[in-house]
Amino acid sequence: GDGDLSYSASIAQELARQGTHLTATVIESKEEHQNVFRDSFQNSDIIERCGHTVRFNTDATMLGTYSDLRIKKNKNCYSDDGSAGDTEKQTTPNNMNHDDTILYDRIQFNFPHWEGKTNSRKNRKLLSSFFASCTDVLHPQGQVHVALMDHQGGAYSQTIQDWKMSWMPALHAAESASLLLTDVIRPYTPTYNVGGHRWKDRAFHTKGKEAHLYIFTKSECSQYAAPQHLQLYCHYQLLVGGHPYVKNDNDNNNNATAANSTDINDSVSTPPLPPPPPKHEIDTLEQFMQDEVPSGWRVKLYFTKWVPGCPEKQLWTWLALYQVAFFGKERSITRSEAEKCRLQIEDKLVLMAETQTKESLHRIDIPPLISRSRWMISNVFPQSLRDAYNASEK
């Protein structure tokens, strides 16, 4: 929750002036909180004198279980802004639900941390549970804000190791609550007492580190989209039948000496590499895939190289090896959903090849060679890793 309630106290007066209601929450009971934090009573008093609410015994990972968080409409209720983690916000009448309850416009959790020593796995579980609970009380157009230190967020990771060591909030927000990371405010500079370190009345050290504020929205909210540098992505490789090569007389003469060879690869000489596929063919295949993925995803197709196919009679086929990347632009992306799309796309490509359908693709006369067990969808990564890889290749 909100540590010693100093964050909520610091914004209480301004929110009251705006006509926005705040609900500040902490996990401790009132007695426990006042015993641990020396400013507990003072901060609670400031919040309540501004007309806001302080809730004790509130677990930020179980927000949907508190029926009184979903405030009933009354004639004096014109605006609301609550807190369950650190702070939640809401406004009337646009945030009225169909059952006359008010959903929160913003839920903010500043510097979440499980109760023990630093443990990325347990902190990821905390974030995952928190995001899942937010969906029960968050307005469809609401936002979830989470403040983290730069190394915890992972959105700007430059190496796989950086990403693995982070808490991966964007990944867990997508998997547990279909929330989309749409912005990161950096640096985020707290103007209040950043206390409550490991649930004690002491601040955690931020010297030499930069705090970031991660902003998430519901995927179905068309009002927001993730900028390219914050989009999560996953990828896989795909082999598609490409350029056939018909052997000429010189090839036959060259291969005559290899007729008695026991190595199958010596029986046919490798033909010259064809030029890269023309842009219109790549664009056509890319658009075909774009039509097969959920609305809000972005598909990008990258030609990698030509791979020699299996020679048969007088025909040698070069196979085009592509990297297919799915990006979460206006909809959150998860590995499981991306894998379903991969299988669906490959099934359709095979079917089109078998039926020799060429209306959608210019060159699908040879079935794609697909190794489903080898080329499954990758894990989900932040765009920063792709940018770092591309920069290293230049």
C-alpha positions in Angstrom: 0.0 0.0 0.0 0.9 3.6 0.4 3.7 3.1 3.0 3.1 5.7 5.7 0.4 7.4 3.6 2.7 10.4 2.8 2.1 10.1 -1.0 -1.7 10.3 -0.6 -1.3 13.2 1.9 0.9 15.1 -0.5 -1.8 15.1 -3.3 -4.9 15.2 -1.1 -5.5 18.9 -1.1 -4.9 19.4 -4.9 -7.3 16.5 -5.7 -10.0 18.0 -3.4 -9.6 21.3 -5.2 -10.2 19.5 -8.5 -13.2 17.7 -7.2 -11.5 14.3 -7.4 -12.0 11.8 -4.6 -9.0 9.8 -3.3 -9.1 6.4 -1.6 -5.7 5.8 0.1 -5.1 2.2 1.2 -2.6 0.3 3.3 -2.4 -3.4 4.1 -1.9 -3.0 7.9 -4.6 -2.5 10.4 -5.0 1.0 11.7 -3.4 0.1 15.0 -0.5 -1.7 13.3 0.0 1.2 11.0 0.2 3.8 13.7 2.6 1.6 15.7 5.0 1.2 12.7 4.8 4.7 11.1 5.4 7.8 13.2 3.5 10.0 10.7 0.5 7.6 10.3 -1.9 9.7 12.3 -0.9 13.0 10.8 -1.1 11.8 7.2 -4.4 10.1 7.8 -5.8 13.3 9.2 -4.6 15.3 6.3 -6.3 12.9 3.8 -9.6 12.7 5.7 -9.8 16.5 6.3 -9.7 17.0 2.6 -12.8 14.8 2.2 -11.0 11.6 1.1 -11.0 8.1 2.4 -8.3 6.1 4.2 -8.7 2.3 4.1 -6.7 0.0 6.3 -6.5 -3.9 6.0 -6.6 -3.6 2.2 -4.6 -6.0 0.1 -3.7 -4.5 -3.3 -3.7 -8.0 -4.8 -7.4 -8.6 -3.8 -9.1 -5.4 -4.7 -12.1 -7.1 -6.3 -13.0 -8.8 -3.0 -13.8 -5.4 -1.3 -17.4 -4.6 -2.2 -17.2 -1.2 -0.6 -14.4 -0.1 -3.0 -17.1 0.0 -5.7 -18.7 3.2 -4.3 -22.5 3.6 -4.9 -23.7 6.7 -6.6 -25.4 9.4 -4.5 -26.4 12.9 -5.0 -23.4 14.3 -3.3 -20.9 12.2 -5.2 -19.6 14.2 -8.2 -16.0 12.8 -8.5 -13.8 10.1 -7.0 -10.2 9.2 -7.0 -9.0 6.2 -5.0 -5.9 4.3 -3.9 -5.2 0.6 -3.7 -1.6 0.0 -3.9 -0.7 3.6 -3.5 -3.5 5.6 -5.2 -6.7 5.1 -7.3 -8.6 7.7 -9.1 -12.1 8.0 -10.6 -14.6 10.6 -11.8 -18.4 10.8 -12.2 -20.6 10.3 -14.2 -18.5 8.8 -17.0 -17.1 6.1 -14.8 -20.5 4.8 -13.7 -20.9 1.0 -14.2 -24.1 -0.6 -15.3 -24.9 -1.6 -11.7 -24.6 2.1 -10.4 -21.1 1.5 -9.0 -18.1 3.7 -9.6 -15.0 2.3 -11.2 -11.6 3.9 -10.6 -10.0 6.1 -13.2 -6.5 5.5 -11.9 -4.9 3.0 -9.6 -1.4 3.8 -8.5 1.1 1.6 -6.7 4.4 3.3 -5.9 7.5 1.2 -5.5 5.8 -2.2 -4.7 7.9 -4.7 -3.0 7.1 -8.0 -1.2 7.8 -8.1 2.5 11.2 -9.8 2.4 14.6 -9.2 0.8 14.9 -8.5 -2.9 13.6 -11.4 -4.9 12.6 -10.9 -8.5 10.4 -13.9 -8.7 8.3 -12.9 -5.7 8.1 -9.3 -6.8 6.9 -10.5 -10.2 4.2 -12.5 -8.5 3.2 -9.5 -6.5 2.9 -7.4 -9.6 1.0 -10.1 -11.5 -1.6 -10.5 -8.7 -1.9 -6.7 -8.4 -2.6 -6.2 -12.1 -5.2 -9.0 -12.0 -7.0 -7.5 -9.1 -7.1 -4.0 -10.8 -9.3 -5.2 -13.6 -12.2 -5.7 -11.1 -12.3 -2.0 -10.1 -10.7 -0.2 -13.0 -12.8 1.8 -15.4 -12.6 0.6 -19.1 -10.7 3.8 -20.0 -8.8 3.9 -16.7 -5.1 3.6 -16.1 -2.8 1.7 -13.8 0.4 3.5 -12.7 3.3 1.7 -11.1 6.5 3.4 -9.9 9.7 1.3 -10.2 13.4 1.8 -10.2 15.0 1.7 -13.6 16.5 -1.7 -13.3 13.2 -3.2 -12.1 11.0 -2.1 -15.0 12.9 -3.7 -17.9 11.3 -1.6 -20.6 14.8 -0.2 -21.6 16.8 -3.4 -21.2 19.8 -3.6 -23.5 20.6 -7.3 -22.9 18.7 -10.5 -22.3 20.3 -10.6 -18.9 18.9 -7.1 -18.0 15.4 -8.3 -19.0 15.6 -11.5 -17.1 16.8 -9.7 -14.0 13.9 -7.1 -14.2 10.5 -7.6 -12.7 8.9 -7.6 -16.2 5.9 -5.5 -15.3 4.7 -5.1 -19.0 4.8 -8.8 -19.5 2.9 -9.7 -16.3 0.4 -6.9 -16.9 -0.4 -8.4 -20.3 -0.6 -12.0 -19.1 -2.6 -11.5 -15.9 -4.9 -8.6 -16.9 -4.5 -7.8 -20.6 -3.1 -4.4 -19.7 -1.0 -2.6 -22.3 2.1 -0.5 -21.4 1.4 2.8 -23.1 3.9 5.2 -21.5 6.8 5.5 -19.1 7.6 8.7 -17.3 11.3 9.0 -16.7 12.6 10.2 -14.5 9.8 10.0 -12.0 10.8 12.2 -9.0 8.9 11.5 -5.8 8.1 14.7 -3.8 7.0 12.9 -0.7 8.7 10.7 1.9 9.4 7.4 0.1 9.0 5.2 3.2 7.7 1.8 4.1 10.8 -0.1 3.0 10.1 -3.7 3.7 7.0 -2.6 5.7 9.1 -0.6 8.2 9.2 3.1 8.9 12.3 3.7 6.8 13.1 5.0 3.3 14.8 2.9 0.7 17.9 4.3 -1.0 17.5 5.8 -4.5 20.9 7.5 -4.7 22.5 6.9 -8.1 19.3 5.3 -9.4 16.5 6.6 -11.5 12.8 6.0 -10.9 10.3 5.4 -13.7 6.5 5.6 -13.7 4.9 2.9 -15.8 1.5 3.6 -17.2 -0.9 0.8 -18.3 -4.3 0.8 -19.9 -6.8 -1.9 -20.9 -6.2 -3.4 -24.3 -9.8 -2.8 -25.4 -9.4 0.9 -24.9 -8.9 2.3 -28.4 -7.9 5.7 -26.9 -4.4 4.5 -26.2 -1.6 2.8 -28.2 1.9 1.7 -27.2 4.6 3.8 -28.9 7.0 1.6 -30.9 9.8 1.8 -28.4 7.6 0.4 -25.6 5.9 -2.4 -27.6 6.5 -6.0 -26.5 7.2 -8.5 -29.2 7.8 -12.2 -29.9 9.0 -13.8 -33.1 9.6 -17.1 -34.9 11.2 -18.4 -38.1 9.3 -19.5 -41.2 10.5 -21.3 -44.3 8.5 -20.5 -47.4 9.0 -22.1 -50.9 10.8 -19.5 -53.0 12.8 -19.6 -56.3 12.9 -22.8 -58.3 16.1 -23.3 -60.2 16.2 -25.5 -63.4 19.6 -27.1 -64.0 21.3 -26.5 -67.3 23.6 -28.7 -69.3 26.7 -27.5 -67.5 25.2 -28.5 -64.2 24.6 -32.0 -65.6 28.2 -32.3 -66.8 29.5 -31.0 -63.4 27.4 -33.6 -61.6 28.4 -36.5 -63.7 31.6 -37.0 -61.6 29.5 -37.1 -58.5 27.2 -39.9 -59.7 29.1 -42.5 -57.7 29.3 -40.4 -54.6 27.8 -41.8 -51.3 27.1 -38.2 -50.1 23.7 -37.1 -51.2 24.8 -33.5 -51.1 27.5 -34.2 -53.7 25.0 -35.5 -56.3 23.8 -32.0 -57.3 25.8 -28.8 -57.4 24.5 -25.9 -55.5 23.0 -23.2 -57.9 23.8 -19.5 -57.4 21.9 -17.6 -54.9 18.8 -15.7 -56.2 18.4 -12.0 -55.4 16.4 -11.2 -52.3 12.6 -11.5 -52.7 11.0 -8.4 -54.2 9.4 -6.0 -51.7 5.9 -6.5 -53.1 6.2 -10.3 -52.3 7.3 -9.6 -48.7 4.5 -7.0 -48.3 1.9 -9.4 -49.6 3.0 -12.1 -47.2 3.2 -9.6 -44.4 -0.3 -8.4 -45.1 -1.6 -11.9 -45.2 -0.2 -12.5 -41.7 -1.5 -9.1 -40.5 -5.0 -10.2 -41.4 -4.6 -13.4 -39.3 -3.6 -11.8 -36.0 -5.8 -10.0 -33.4 -6.7 -6.4 -34.1 -4.2 -4.2 -32.3 -1.1 -6.3 -33.1 1.5 -5.3 -35.6 3.2 -7.8 -37.9 6.6 -7.3 -39.4 8.3 -9.8 -41.8 12.1 -9.8 -42.1 13.8 -11.8 -44.9 16.8 -13.5 -43.3 18.5 -15.6 -46.1 18.0 -18.2 -48.8 18.2 -21.9 -47.7 18.8 -24.6 -50.2 15.8 -26.9 -50.5 15.8 -30.6 -51.4 16.9 -31.2 -55.1 14.4 -33.3 -57.0 14.9 -34.4 -60.7 15.8 -31.3 -62.6 14.5 -28.8 -60.0 16.4 -27.2 -57.2 14.4 -25.0 -54.8 15.7 -22.1 -52.8 13.6 -21.6 -49.6 13.1 -18.2 -48.2 13.9 -18.0 -44.4 11.9 -15.2 -42.7 11.7 -14.0 -39.2 8.1 -13.2 -38.3 7.6 -10.7 -35.5 4.4 -9.9 -33.6 4.3 -6.5 -31.8 1.7 -5.4 -29.2 0.7 -2.0 -30.4 -2.9 -1.4 -29.3 -3.5 -4.7 -27.7 -1.3 -6.5 -25.2 0.6 -9.6 -26.5 1.3 -12.9 -24.7 3.3 -15.9 -25.9 0.4 -18.3 -25.7 -1.8 -16.2 -27.9 1.1 -15.5 -30.3 1.7 -19.3 -30.6 -1.9 -19.9 -31.5 -1.6 -17.2 -34.3 1.6 -18.9 -35.5 -0.1 -22.3 -35.8 -3.1 -20.7 -37.6 -0.9 -18.8 -40.1 1.2 -21.9 -40.9 -1.9 -24.1 -41.3 -3.3 -21.6 -43.8 0.0 -21.4 -45.7 0.1 -25.1 -46.0 -3.5 -25.3 -47.1 -2.9 -22.6 -49.7 0.1 -24.4 -51.0 -1.8 -27.7 -51.3 -4.7 -26.2 -53.1 -2.3 -24.0 -55.2 -4.2 -20.9 -54.2 -2.4 -17.8 -55.5 -4.8 -15.0 -55.1 -3.3 -13.9 -51.8 0.4 -14.9 -52.4 2.4 -14.6 -55.5 4.7 -17.6 -54.8 3.1 -20.4 -52.8 3.3 -23.1 -55.5 5.7 -25.1 -53.2 4.5 -25.9 -49.7 6.3 -24.1 -46.9 8.7 -26.3 -44.9 7.7 -25.9 -41.3 9.3 -27.5 -38.3 6.7 -27.0 -35.6 8.8 -28.5 -32.8 11.9 -26.4 -33.6 10.4 -23.1 -34.5 7.8 -22.3 -31.9 7.1 -18.7 -30.9 9.8 -17.1 -28.8 9.5 -15.6 -25.4 8.1 -12.1 -25.2 10.8 -9.3 -25.2 10.8 -5.5 -25.0 11.4 -3.5 -28.2 14.6 -2.2 -26.6 16.3 -5.6 -27.1 15.5 -5.6 -30.8 16.8 -2.0 -31.1 20.0 -3.0 -29.3 20.5 -6.0 -31.5 19.9 -4.0 -34.7 22.4 -1.4 -33.5 25.1 -4.1 -32.9 24.6 -5.4 -36.4 25.4 -2.1 -38.0 
